[in-house]
Amino acid sequence: MKHTGRAFWIDSPGRGEIRDVALPDPGEGEVLVRTLFSGVSRGTETLVFRGSVPVSQHSAMRAPFQEGDFPGPVKYGYLNVGVVEEGPEALVGRTVFCLYPHQTRYVVPASAVTPVPDTVPAERAVLAGTVETAVNALWDAAPLVGDRIAVVGGGMVGCSVAALLARFPGARVQLVDADPGRAGIAKALGVGFASPEEALGECDLVVHASATEQGLARSLELLTAEGTVLELSWYGDRQVSVPLGEAFHSRRLVIRSSQVGTVSPARPNRTYADRLALALDLLADPALDALVTGESAFEDLPDVLPKLVSGEIPALCHRVRYDESD
């Protein structure tokens, strides 16, 4: 039996299209997945759609099942939730998460999919990749009970970090963003909210995820002596100035990077599969539904993605819906 599907490709920077694809029959140890939902990771996919991935980072930025090369044509994405139609008996009929681009059906090794727990709706499971980034960040940051913490940047990653920190015992957690509209999301997640000007200082830890120079500078200002900024922003090909003068050295401040491409060295006994499974378990919390701020049909992606990139459609995670006939 010949299987077919349709996939979203970035044909060239700023332009997307949907292409028909022929699929192989799944072989031994492989699965055929029909996509239910995928998610647009707005920060990373904005850079890819604009063609702003630096040449030096082309290899590091490759998605697991990417086809083509930057800046295009390229098939990119990594937040996919579907149902297994063919494959090992234990997986057939199961809802699974996979780091796969926006495509109606696809064939991958069975080891590339992770079953979604029964406690997590498929609609929410598209957040798994971003919550996984937040898990890795908190392994890197190692917050302590009672810490005073700010998360600067209320995008998809920043809000995911704030959502996990909201469960941390005794911590003072504040989401900091210039957009007052993020206050409602902070409330839904169970954390405080402030504009950059009104944010509480003397923080032991600041997680920076705004991808702006101003956000990074403000993050340093919010620290207490010997505090740490965990830098989660991805700047693409932009040059960023960091204010390392004045009291940076005398206050012994720390800037540390974190990136989901490797499992945190603070957890040497954990695998990528362990980390993703944990992220999916954490998605049982319905408060995380606040991170999904829009939805559209797969067919509309060529028109929707430019609007997400420009900000015409404001979004944290934008969910893509697939019809059963796709």
N, C-alpha and C positions, 0 to 999 in steps of 0.2 A: 504494500500500500504506500502510495506517495503522499507525503504530508506537505502542506504549504503554510505559509504564514505571511505576515506583513510587519515591517520594521520601520521605525523612525530613524532617518539618517540626517546628519548635518552635511548638506551637499557642499557648502562653502560657508565661511564665516557670516553669520547673520541670516542664513537661509536653510530651512529644513524641508524635508519631503518624506513621504511614505513610499516604501518600495516593497514589491512582492519578493518573497524569498522561498526557495525550495528547501525542504528539510529532509534529512536522511531518516530512514527508519531507525528507531533506537536499537542499539546493539546490546550485547550482554553488559550489564552494569550501568546502563544508561536509562534516562527517563525522558518522556515526552511531556512537556508542561504546557497547559493552556493558561495564559495570563488572565488573572482577575483584576488586578490593580498594579500600577507602578507609581513611583513617586519621583518628582523632579526635585533633585537636590539643588536648590536655587543658587547657592554660592558657587559650587564647583561647576555645575552645568552652565551657568552664566559665562564663566571664563572660557569654557570649551566652545560654547555657541558663538562667542565673540571672536574666537580664534586667538585668545590671549594666553594660551599655555606657553611658557617660555621653552625655547628649543632645548635648553639644558634639562628640562623637566619632562620631556616627552615620554621617556621610559618610566619614570616614577609615577606619572599621572595615568598610565594605561589602566583601564578598568579590566577586571578579570576576563570578560567575554567581549571586549571591544573588537570591532572590525574596522579596518582602515586606519589612517594615521592623522595626527594633528597637522595642520588646522582643518583638514577635510579633503575628501569626503570621509566621514567617520561615524560609526554607530556607537553611541556612548550612553552610559547609564548603569545604575547598580542598585536600584531599589525595586525589586520585582516580586510580586506575590501571585502564585497561581495554584492550580490543582493538577496533580499528576494523572495523566490519562493512560500512559503506558509505561511499563517498567517493572521493577521488582514488586512482587505481590504485597510486601509490607508497606509500599509507598503509594500504590495505585489508589486513587480517591482521596489522598491526603492533601491538605493545603500546605504549601511549602514557601519558604523565602529563598530567593536566589539573587546573587549579585549580577543580574543580567540587565541589558538595556531594554528600551521600550519596544516590545515585540509581542505579537499576538500569541504565537506558539514557538517553542524552541526545544532543542534536544541538547542535554548536557549530561555529564557523568552523574550518577546518583549521589556521589559524594559531594557534589556542588550544591545540593539543596538541603535545607534544614527544615524539618517539620515545624509548623507553627503550633504552639500549645493550644489546646481546646479553650483555654481561658482568654485567648487573644483573638478578636475579630480580624478577618482578613483585611478589612479596610484600614485597621490601625497598624497592621504588621508592616506596611510600607515604611514605617518609621524605624525599622530595625537597624538599618545601616547607620542612621544618625545617632540613635541611642547607643549603638556599639562604639561610635566615636566618643560619646560622652563617658562611657564606661572606661575606655582607655585613658581618657584625660584625667579622670578621677583616680585611676591607678597611678598615673604619673604624679598628680598633685598631692596625693596622700593627705587629704584634710583630716584634722583632728577634732575630737569632740569639743564643742564650744567655740570653734573658730568663727571669726568675723570674716565673711566672704562676700565679694561682689562679683557678679558676672556682667561684664561690660559688652553689650551687643546682644540684642534680643532677636537674633535670627534663629534659624532652625537649630543650629548647633548650640548656640548660647542658651536657648530655651530648654533644650534637652539636658544640658548640664545642670541648669537651675532646677529642673524637675527632679533629677536624681538627688541633688543637694538638699532639696526640701525634706527628704526623708532622714537626713543626717542628724543625729541627736545633739541637741543643744546649740546648733549652729545658727548664727544670724546670717541669713542669705538675702541679698538684694539684687534684683535684675535692674541693670542700668541701661537706658536707651533714650535717644533723642526723640523718638516717636512716642507721644503719650498714649497712642493706641495700644501699645504693648502692655499697658497697665492691666487691662482686662485679662490678658493671657497670664501675666504674673500671678494675678489673683486666683485664676483657675488652677495654676500649678502649686499654689500654696506658699509663694514667696513674696517678699516685699518688692516695691518698685520705686525708682527715682529717676529723674532726669540726670544727665551728667553733672550739672551744676549743683544739684541737691543731694547727691549720693553721699552716703555715710563713709567716713574715712577710717583710718586706723585699722585697715583690713590686714589680716594675717595672710590671706590669699585673694588674688584677683584673677579670674579667668577671663582672658580677653578674646572676644570673638566678633568684633565689629568690622575687622579688615580695614580700619582707617588709622591714619597717623594720630589724629586727635584722640581716638579711643585708646590707643596704646599709651599716649602721653598721660591721659587722665587716669588710666589704670595704675601707672607708676605713682601718681599723686595720691591715690587712695590708700597706698600701702602704709602699714606701720613699719618701724625700723626692722630690718632683716626679713621683711615680707617678700613674697614671691608673686610674680606675674606669670601665669601659665599662658603662653601664646598659642592660640588655636586658629588664628586667622590665616587664610591662604591669600597672598597678595598677587599671585600670578606673575606677570612680568613688570609690575610696578616697583620702583625704588622707594624705600620707606626710611624716613629719618627717625631716629630714636634719641630722645633727650637724655643723654648720659652725663650731662654736666650738673652744676649746682650740687644738690645733696645726694645724688645717686650713690656715690662711693662712700661718703661719710655715714649714710644710713644703711649701707651694706645691703642694697636691694638686689633681687635676683630676677632675671628673665629666663624662663625655661620654655623650650618648644615642646609641643606634643603633636603627634601625627598618627593617624589610624593605620597607616601602611605597615607598621610593625607592632607586635604586641608589646605593651609596656615592659621594660626590663625589670620593673618592680614586681612583676608576676612571671618569673621565668618558668614556672611549672604550669602555665596556662597556654593553650593553643588558640589559634584563630577560631576553631570550631567551638571551643569552650566560651570564648568571648561573645560570639554571636548568639549562642544558646542562652547565655545570661541576659543579653539584651532583649531577646524575645520573651523570656520569662518576666522581665521588668515591664514589658508592654501590657501586662494584665491590668495595669492601673488606668482606669478610664480618664483620669485627668490629662493624660497625654493626647487625648483627642483634640485638645486645644491647639496642638501644633499643626493640625491639618486645616488650612485656612481657605482652601479652594479645591474645586474638582471640575474636570472637563473630560470629554470623550477622547479616546485615542485618535480618532480621525481628525480632531481639531488641533493636534499638537503643532503642525507647521504654522498655524496662526497664533496659537497660545504662547509658545515659547518666546517669540520676540517680545510679546507684551510682558511676560515675566521678567525678561532681561531688562527692559526699559523701565519697569516699575509701574507700567500702566495697570497691570494686575498685581496688586501687592500680595505677597504670600510668604509664609514660612515654608511648609511643605505643600506643594500643589499635587493633588492626587489625580492620576489618570485612570479612567474607568474603561474597561473593555467589555463589549457585549459578548454574549455566549456564542454568537454567530461569527465573531471575528476570527 
